[in-house]
Amino acid sequence: FANLLAGHILLVTFAILSASLWRADWLVVFLPLPVIGVIFFVGFEILVSVLQAYVFTLLTGVYINAAVSHEH
């Protein structure tokens, strides 16, 4: 749960940074940096989600297999 929360906090931080740079006219030059960061972290969050779903599915399968095996 903590890694999902940390990822969302990073996304919100970069989004707020992008919005604040958009409002400051002279800082608009640096706007691509947080936008690229947001795009990177969205991709990373998707990767983490898929990996967690895979691990949870694998662990559930192992648990069910152990529960229905004849050695038990």
C-alpha positions in Angstrom: 0.0 0.0 0.0 2.8 2.4 0.8 4.4 2.2 -2.7 1.0 3.1 -4.3 0.6 6.0 -1.9 4.1 7.2 -2.6 3.6 7.0 -6.3 0.4 9.1 -6.1 2.1 11.6 -3.9 4.8 12.0 -6.5 2.2 12.4 -9.3 0.4 15.1 -7.3 3.7 16.9 -6.5 4.7 17.0 -10.1 1.3 18.1 -11.2 1.3 21.0 -8.7 4.8 22.0 -9.8 3.6 22.0 -13.4 0.6 24.2 -12.5 2.7 26.6 -10.5 5.2 26.9 -13.4 2.4 27.5 -15.8 1.2 30.5 -13.7 4.7 32.1 -13.5 5.3 33.5 -16.9 9.1 33.6 -16.6 9.3 30.0 -15.4 7.3 28.6 -18.3 10.7 27.7 -19.9 11.0 24.9 -17.2 7.5 23.6 -17.8 8.6 20.5 -19.9 10.7 19.1 -17.0 7.8 18.4 -14.6 5.5 17.3 -17.5 8.1 14.8 -18.5 8.3 13.7 -14.9 4.5 13.2 -14.7 4.6 11.1 -17.9 7.5 9.0 -16.5 5.8 8.5 -13.2 2.4 7.5 -14.8 4.2 4.9 -16.8 6.1 3.7 -13.7 2.8 3.5 -11.7 1.2 1.4 -14.4 4.3 -0.9 -14.3 4.0 -1.2 -10.5 0.3 -2.0 -10.7 0.8 -4.7 -13.3 3.6 -6.2 -11.3 1.6 -6.2 -8.1 -1.4 -7.8 -9.8 0.9 -10.5 -11.2 2.5 -11.2 -7.8 -0.9 -11.3 -6.0 -2.3 -13.6 -8.7 0.7 -15.9 -8.4 0.5 -16.0 -4.6 -3.2 -16.7 -4.7 -2.6 -19.6 -7.2 0.1 -21.1 -5.0 -2.2 -20.8 -1.9 -5.1 -22.5 -3.7 -2.9 -25.2 -5.0 -1.5 -25.9 -1.6 -5.0 -25.9 -0.1 -6.4 -28.5 -2.5 -3.4 -30.7 -2.8 -3.7 -34.3 -1.6 -0.8 -34.0 0.8 -2.8 -31.7 3.0 
